[in-house]
Amino acid sequence: MSNELSTRRFALGTPLPIGLAGLSIAAFVISGLNLGWVPTREGHETGLILVSVPTVLQLLASVFGYLTADASAGTAFGVLAMCWLAQGLVHISSRPGQVSNALGLLLLAVAVILFLTATAVARTRRLPGLTLTVASVHFALAGVYQLSADLA
């Protein structure tokens, strides 16, 4: 019997599909709330969905991004996972329809991080780069709304 250490290699696929699925689910759910497809009184339920579904999917995508040496995917999906977690918790703990300056600042910070990540990603992968750019615009607009709706 040999004393050699046997190693196994496992092929890991790209984390982009599961990460973008999480982004799509979160964007659809939060858009439904913002557009009135979901009644404002269901903000708590929307928050629970954000905490339980896209947060988990994007956290997994972040971990697999780093495991596959894709730091851009790991960063983008990690930031998105924590953003959906925070946004979900704000919805759970706030009155329905309430805006939050703290959430607005978080959304603006996420917009900047996603835009910077999108510029790096777009050099080699155009569609994911474009997707992250559009997401960064979404977060910027949502952040401005959160900060300015209180003034209206």
C-alpha positions in Angstrom: 0.0 0.0 0.0 1.4 3.4 -1.0 1.7 6.3 1.4 0.8 8.7 -1.3 -1.9 11.2 -0.5 -4.7 10.9 -3.0 -6.3 14.1 -4.1 -9.5 14.6 -5.9 -10.4 17.5 -8.1 -13.9 18.7 -8.5 -14.9 20.9 -11.4 -16.7 24.0 -10.3 -18.9 25.8 -12.8 -19.5 29.5 -13.1 -21.5 31.1 -10.3 -23.1 33.6 -12.7 -26.4 31.7 -13.4 -27.3 31.3 -9.7 -26.2 34.8 -8.9 -28.1 36.4 -11.7 -31.1 34.2 -10.8 -31.0 35.7 -7.3 -30.7 39.2 -8.7 -33.7 38.6 -11.0 -35.9 37.2 -8.3 -35.0 40.1 -5.9 -35.5 42.7 -8.6 -38.9 41.2 -9.6 -40.1 41.0 -6.0 -39.0 44.5 -5.0 -40.3 46.0 -8.3 -43.7 44.3 -7.6 -43.8 46.1 -4.2 -42.7 49.4 -5.7 -45.1 49.3 -8.6 -48.1 48.4 -6.5 -48.5 44.8 -7.8 -48.0 43.8 -4.2 -50.0 45.8 -1.7 -47.8 48.1 0.5 -49.2 46.3 3.6 -47.2 43.2 2.4 -43.9 44.9 2.9 -43.0 42.5 5.7 -43.6 39.5 3.5 -41.5 41.1 0.8 -38.7 41.5 3.3 -38.9 37.9 4.3 -38.7 36.9 0.7 -35.6 39.1 0.1 -33.9 37.7 3.2 -34.7 34.0 2.4 -34.3 33.7 -1.4 -32.0 36.1 -3.2 -29.8 36.5 -0.2 -29.1 32.8 -0.1 -28.7 32.4 -3.8 -26.3 35.3 -4.1 -24.3 34.3 -1.0 -23.8 30.9 -2.6 -22.8 32.6 -5.9 -20.3 34.7 -4.0 -18.7 31.8 -2.3 -18.4 29.8 -5.6 -17.1 32.9 -7.3 -14.2 33.0 -4.9 -13.7 29.2 -5.1 -13.5 29.5 -8.9 -11.0 32.4 -8.6 -13.6 34.9 -10.0 -13.1 37.8 -7.6 -15.5 40.0 -9.6 -18.4 37.6 -9.3 -17.5 36.9 -5.7 -17.5 40.6 -4.9 -20.6 41.6 -6.8 -22.7 38.7 -5.5 -21.4 39.1 -1.9 -22.3 42.8 -1.9 -25.7 42.0 -3.5 -26.4 39.3 -1.0 -25.8 41.6 2.0 -27.7 44.4 0.3 -30.8 42.2 -0.1 -30.4 41.0 3.5 -30.3 44.5 4.8 -33.1 45.7 2.6 -35.2 42.7 3.7 -34.6 43.4 7.3 -35.5 47.1 6.9 -38.8 46.0 5.3 -39.5 43.6 8.1 -38.8 46.1 10.8 -40.4 49.2 9.3 -43.9 50.4 8.8 -45.3 49.5 5.3 -44.3 52.2 2.8 -41.8 53.8 5.1 -38.5 55.2 3.6 -35.1 55.1 5.3 -32.2 57.4 4.9 -29.8 54.7 6.1 -31.1 52.3 3.5 -30.8 55.1 0.9 -27.1 55.5 1.8 -26.5 51.7 1.6 -28.2 51.6 -1.8 -26.0 54.4 -3.1 -22.9 52.6 -1.8 -24.0 49.4 -3.5 -24.6 51.2 -6.7 -21.0 52.5 -6.8 -19.5 49.1 -5.9 -21.6 47.4 -8.6 -20.7 50.0 -11.2 -17.0 49.6 -10.4 -17.3 45.8 -10.5 -19.3 46.0 -13.8 -16.5 47.9 -15.5 -14.0 45.2 -14.6 -16.4 42.4 -15.6 -17.4 44.0 -18.9 -13.9 43.7 -20.3 -14.2 40.0 -20.6 -17.9 39.2 -20.2 -20.2 41.8 -21.8 -23.6 40.5 -20.8 -22.8 40.1 -17.0 -21.1 43.5 -17.2 -24.2 45.1 -18.7 -26.4 43.4 -16.2 -24.4 44.7 -13.3 -24.4 48.2 -14.8 -28.2 48.2 -15.1 -28.4 46.9 -11.5 -26.1 49.7 -10.3 -28.4 52.3 -12.0 -31.4 50.6 -10.2 -29.7 50.8 -6.8 -28.7 54.4 -7.4 -32.2 55.4 -8.3 -33.6 53.5 -5.3 -31.1 55.1 -3.0 -32.0 58.6 -4.3 -35.7 57.8 -3.7 -35.1 56.6 -0.2 -33.2 59.8 0.6 -35.5 62.2 -1.1 -39.0 60.7 -0.5 -38.8 61.9 3.1 -38.5 65.5 1.8 -41.6 65.3 -0.4 
